[in-house]
Amino acid sequence: GTIVQLATKEVGIVTEERQDKRLRPKLIMLLNKDQKPFPKGLYIDLAKITHNRLGQKLNIVKSLEPGTYGIDPKKIDIALNEMEDDDDDRTEENLAEALAD
């Protein structure tokens, strides 16, 4: 997935793209506006959620290079694939491990 920064300065990784709304993908939000990790990966669908609870627009403003803020998209993708294969609901654990490496 591509690492993206939103207008709110939060950082996420694209988990699913849409052909008809390329700038409104599904994301896992990884870092808050201060670039501190969210306690758990926050899944959002930008096609459905357009503003945060403060009323700020959730628009993608740029893509970031792999490795920015220590985020390795390959590790995130591997963790997500493992989660899809697992039925033991280790979503947050796998994602946290991928971010910690």
N, C-alpha and C positions, 0 to 999 in steps of 0.2 A: 504494500500500500504506500501511497504517497503521504509524506508528512506535510501538513498544512497549518498555517497560522490564520486565525480568524481576526476580524476587526476588533474583537474584545481582547486581543493579545493571547488568547488561549491557544494551545497547540493540540492537534489531534492527528490521527492517521486514518486515511480512507480505507474502509473495509468493503464498500460496494459502490460502484459508480452507476450512474443512470445516463443512458444515451440521450434522452430528451432534456435532462436537466444536469448538465455536466458540473455545474458549480453548486449543486445541491445533493451531494452524495451522503451515504451513511458513514459515520465516523465513530471512532472510539476517542474520546477526549482524554488526553494523557497528562497535560500540564495546565495549571490555572494561569491567570493573567500575570502572576509573579514567577512563572516557570517552575512552580513547585508541583510535584506529582499529585494527582487526585488520589485519595485513599483507595479507590477502586476505579477501574476503567468505566467511564461514563459513556454509554452508547447513545448516540443521537442520530436522528434522521433529519438532515437539513431541509428535505422537501416538506417535512411536516412541522418542524420546529424552526421558526424564523427569528425568534427573539429569546433572550435569556430572561430570567425572572426579574431583572432590573430594567427590562424593556430595551436592552441594547440589541442591535441587529447582529445575527450570527451569520456573517458573510465571510467567505474565504477571501483573504487579501493577497496571499502568496503561498507558493509551495516552498518547502525548505529542503536543503540538501540532506541526504542520509547522514546520520551522525550528529546532526544539530541537536544540542541539548543532551547528547549521549543516547539518542534514540536510534536504534538499529531496526529498520523496517523488516529485514529478513527474520530477526528474532521474534518480532511481533507476529509476523505471518506464520511462523512455525508454531508459536504459542496458540494462535487462533485455530490453526488446523488441528492441533492436538486437542483443543477444547471441543471442536466439532466431533472428533472421534470418541471422546470420553463421555460417559453418561454419569460420571460421579460429581458433576457440578463443581469443577475446580477452576472455573473461569478466572476469578480474581487471583488465585494462587499462580496460575500459569502466566497471566499477564504481568503480575508483580515480579515474577522471576525474570521474565524477558526484559523488563525495564531496569532491573537491578544489575544485570550483567554489564 
